[in-house]
Amino acid sequence: MNNNKPSGLRDKLLTKLHYGAKAELRLRTTEAEQKLWFLLRNRKLKGKKFRRQHAIANYVADFYCNESKLIIELDGNFHTVAETKEYDKSRTNLLNELGITVLRFWNEEVIKDPGRVIKKISEYL
């Protein structure tokens, strides 16, 4: 982990919530997000608490587990566009510098084979 950032700033970035952004995003959840949230919520996976639409730094993670410093991102078709891929890469790099691991899954993966997705997440935890 890159510790060039002062600890206080790093802690602030890790815990800052943007409640307005969360409320708006929750109104527009995808089928895949709804399905995965059902499988993660209420500590269903290894007793870990996940939050959905959790803001960290200037980003909003689809799902975040603070105990494990894990973000789960669900990607749709627009993530195949070169510009979006570059954005995702820079975002992941920043989050990695903050000590957070990012796991990415395609929406279709969650919809068609949620057991496989949960298994991969469980292996990380």
N, C-alpha and C positions, 0 to 999 in steps of 0.2 A: 504494500500500500504506500502511496506517495504521501508522506507526512509534511509536505511543504506548507500546507494550509494550517493556520493556527487551529488548535483543538476546538476552541469555542466556536469558530466559524463552521468547522466540519460538523460539530454537534448540532448547530442551528440548522444547517442544510439538511441534516438527516431527520430532524423532527418537525420542521415547519410544515404546517398544513394550510392549504388554500381551500377553505370551506366552500366558497362560491363555485370554484372550478369543480370540486368534487360533486356538488349537488347537480350541476348542469350535466356532467359526464354520466352520472348515474341514471339520468333520464334517457340517455341514448346508448344503453348497453346493447351489445350484440348478442346473438344467440349463444355464441361460444363463450362470451364473458359470463352470461347467466348460468350456463352449464358448469363452467369451472368454479364459479363462486359457490354454487350449491355443493360442490365436492370439497371445497376448502373451508367454508365458513363454520363457525362454532367449534373450532379446533378439531375438525374431523380428520385431519391428516397429521398423524404423529403428535397430536396434542399441541401443535403450533398455531399461534394466532396469526391469521392473515387479515390484512385490511385491503379493501378495494379502492381504487381511485385515490391513492395516497400520494401526496405531493412531496417531492424531494428535490432540493435545489430549485431549478426552474422547470422541472418536469413533473408530470403526473404519471405514476406507475399504475398499470392495470391492477396488479396485486403485489402486496409487500408484506414480508414477514420480518419484523424488526429483530426477533430473537436470533434468526439465522442470517440476517443481512442479505435477504434474497428478494429479488424482484422477478416477477413472472410477467412477461409481455406476450400478448396475443396479437398476431399480425394478420392483416387482410391483404388483398391483392395489391393495394397501393404501395405496399412495402417492397414490391419488386421493381419499382421505379428507381433509377440510379440516384436521383436527388434524395429520395426518402431513405435509401440504403445508407448513403453517406451521413445523413442526419442521425439515423439509428446507431451507426458506428461511433460517431463522436459522442453521442449521449451515453452509450455503453462505456466508452473509455472514461468519461468523467465520473460515472457512477462507480466504476471499478476503482478509480483513484480514491473514492470515499469509502472503499472497503466493501462495496456491495457487489454481489454476483447477480448477473442478469441471465435468466433462462428465457428463450424465445420459442414460441410454438405458433404454428399456423392455425387460424380459426378452424379450418377443415379438419385438422388433426384432433382438436378438442371435440368437435361435433361427431366425427366418425369413429374415433378410438380414444375415448376419454381415459380408459384404463391404462393405456400405454403412457399417456401424458402424466397421469397421477403417479405411475411407477417411476418415471424419470424424475419428477419433483421429489418423491419420497427417497430416491437414491441419493439426491443431493442433501436432503435434510439429515 
